[in-house]
Amino acid sequence: MANWSEFKKFNLLLWFAAALPTLSFIIFAAVFYDISHLIIVHFDAFSGIDFLGTKYDVFRMCGVAFAIAIVNFLLARALFARDRFLAWSLTIGNLALMVMFAAAILVIIFNN
């Protein structure tokens, strides 16, 4: 059985990883609330604009990130009692993935 301090750190990382897509969604919604034109979703320095989309495409990206975070959250919580190494690995991987999703959303915001 894990000590209480380790369990608190584990839960803090899990909640932080689950909060990142939510914060990305809130920031994007606040910035692009009332636009109706297309936004740049992907930009390549070599070939220019590759993909234009609506704000709903980016909202779907936030939704996919949130769904992945929730699934990883539930799996890590279920695995913590059985195999702490696997639960920690899943949590740290989830946090890294959510940071990348948040960075992608911020890049979309700053490019537009």
N, C-alpha and C positions, 0 to 999 in steps of 0.2 A: 504494500500500500504506500502510496506517495505521501509525502508530508504536505501539510497545508500550504506552506509557502510555494512549493513547486506547483501545486494545483492552482493557486492564485495567479502565478505568472503565466501558466498555460491558458487559463481562461482570459486573461488580459490580452494575450496575443490573438486568441480566437476572436474576441469581440472587436479588437482593432481591425483585424483582417475583414471581418464582416461589415464594419462601418465604412471602410474605404469606398466600396461601390456606391453606398448610399450617399456619402459626401460628394462623390463625383457627380452623381445624378442631381443633387441639390444645386451644386455650383453650375452645372450645365443648364439646368432649368432656369436658374436665376439670370444667367447671361443671355440665353437664347429663348426667352419666354415668348416673345411676340414677333418672331421673324417668320416669314413665309417663303423666303427665297432659298435656293439650294446653298448648302454649305460644303466646304472642302473637307472631305473625310480622309483622303489619302493624297499626299503630295510627295513627289520624288524629285530630288534636285537635278537628276539627269534628264528625265522626260517630262517634268512638270506635273500638272494636276492629273491624277489617275482616276479618281473616283469622287463624284459629287453625289451628295445625298441630302435627304431632308433631316430635320431635327429628330424625327422619329427613328431614323436609322441609328443615331447615337443613343437615343433612349433605349433601343433594343440592345445595344452593346452594354449599357449599364445593367439592363435586366439579365443578360447572360452572365455578366460578372457576378451579380448578386446571387443568381441561382447556383453558380459554381461555388461561391463562398458559403452558401447555406449547406450544400451537400458536403463540402469538406468540413464544415463546422460540426455537422451531425456525425460524420464518420470519425473525426478526431475525438469527439466526446465519448463515443461508444468504444473506441479503441484504447482510451487512456487507462482504463482499469486492467486491460489484458496485456498490452504491449506499449509501454511508455515511449520507447524509442520510435516506433512507427507513428504514434500519435504526435510526438514532437516533430518528426520529419514532415508529416502531413501538414501540421500547423505552420511550420516555417515556410514550406513550399507554397501553401495557400497565401501567406502574407506576401511572399515575393511576387506571386501571380497577381494579387490584388494591387500591389504597388505598380506593376507594369500596366494593368488596366487603367489605374488612375492617371498614370503618366500619359497614356494614349489619349484619354479624354482631355487632359490639360493641353496637350499638343493640338488637338482639334480646336479647342477654345482659342488658343493663342494664334493659330493660323487663320482664323476667321476674324 
